[in-house]
Amino acid sequence: MKRTVLVTVHTGRDAAVDTARLVIGRLVDAGITVRVFDDETEEIACVGAEAVPNTSDALDGAEIMIVLGGDGTILRAAEAARPAGVPILGVNLGHVGFLAEAEVEDLDAAVDRVLEGRYDVEERMTIDVMVRINGTVLAETWALNEATVEKRDRMLDVVAEIDGRPLSRWGCDGVICATPTGSTAYAFSAGGPVVWPEVQALLMVPISAHALFARPMVVSPESVLAVEILPEAGAGTLWCDGRRRFDVPAGARVEVRKAETPVRLARLHGLEDTGAPFTDRLVAKFGLPVQGWRGRIRF
């Protein structure tokens, strides 16, 4: 059966579009069917690619989705790839690019690995998110990195809940509920811990909370997290992965739990800096100083 690959790109950058054309050209020359989202087709303008609607149906029968861009582009691609169960191979054309598997300088080798089928698939936890008020569901969505309840015009007044029990009341700018994958994103910027991707856990990180007890928390992946905005408080906003926005009125609650459907990421074989321990990724992405390290001393 003929192999099918979908390629998507951050079309706002000329260099990224040029890179997409190179990737598509190589795949087509190798006899692979290449799909491109129809809203990117005109800008990419690459001969041999098939235009498809920007939905999860575009990935029917696809083997892998190659995403050229930064973490934002990969998060956008995950909206289509997750329900289809198709793995994402991210090539970083942005800045930090924690979700990407390869850097742009490794592009040729990365395409080689796809052509050779030399990659594994890793599953990343996602979360289901629900907004309720007085028993009425206002919104249902999901996230790979985090769900964040944020203030609008003034500070939020919230009660945090874990497993159906109240934990603390905070006057704050917001509360982040994150996955291990999201621990290096917004939650990290807000002072949360870095959690290794293979650890099954959920994080709750208050943002600029005026309270004695306002530390980041790591809880069981089976826990249910909730943030209630007090009825007399101002309304808030729910952001999921910084992409999907929902209004959260005063008196509403946002519930977060582990989802059944993961996001699947492709991991390549034999590329420098890929398949490396997560410690090495942290050092490389954040430019951490490790000079003077000697390793284990052998006697």
C-alpha angles and dihedrals in degrees: 000000000000114000120240128204128181117213122198129176145183094259094190091081121069092208090053092051090050089051091051091054091053092050094046091047093053093048094047091048088054091056097255122141107239123201126196127188109258092234089061099041098089094051095044093042094182121165114235099028122119117226115227133175116269096253137103088263087071087072097055106134093001119141099204142351116229112206120195112197142048131308091285091059091047091051089051090050091050090066089069099031098051100064090041092051091228117148120242123224108198121201109194115234093153134066119281098359100185092170094051121098098202139028123233092256088061093051099112092048091046091054089048090056091051091049090049094044090237101150141095129216124237123194120222123201118247131191133230114224128198132181116206136176123185091341094310118119110228099177142359123195143132141232140204098200109021151324112226128193105203137183122253115198101347142014117299122239107208143161116220118216132192123190093348095307127105114248108179145328117242137188098207150139090252149305127255121209106192144176124227087261089055093048090091093048129058093338090058091051089052092054100268124146126263109248121196111244095240091057112099107222146115125232131213114193122177116214116226093332120186097219141102092237108046106126125141112262133209113203140174118293086233092058123105115225122202136182117197120196107214115245093240092049129091122269122267141204129239117215122187115199087339088283112079117057129195133175115242111198124208110279094031128119131214116213123198128189138158112280126226094225116071131196111247120220125193117231118199129224123234102002120131110254092011122105085018122142114278088245089064090049091054092050093048098043096045097034091235117189112246100156112140095032110143101178126220112345111230121209 
